[in-house]
């Protein structure tokens, strides 16, 4: 009977310790998610004359976006590296690779995993890009539904 009671007490202590660990672990995860409230982003935009420029900013984390579909691509064709406008307003999420984008005035920026690109330069010459330190660019294209907010917050100047 003594051994049974010791076993019961030991089990209760282990369960309590595990429960406390789980509670502490849970609060750490929630805190991390709250701290990561913004995702770095760049947005390609047209000027009235049709040229393209970019803005640096953020997209809020854990916010539902108005999208209807997406597709994955790991192929690139040479024409894509030449200047071209975006075919639609869309998020481009890099999964693998590092890409240097160039806009009309020659300015450049780098997109890599963890940075969102909003392609909204739908007219004119558009943008061009080159792969950096690799020949692989894996990405998701996520079109933004018509008349929806892109959730982009420009960086303060």
Secondary structure, DSSP 8 states (H G I E B T S, - for coil): -HHHHHHHHHHHHHHHHHHHHHHHHHHHHHHHHHH--EEEEEEEEE-TTS-EEEEEEEEETT----B---EEE----HHHHS-B--SSSEEEEEEE-EEEEE-TTS-EEEEETT-EEEEE--SSS-BEEEESS-S--EEEEEEB-TT----EEE---
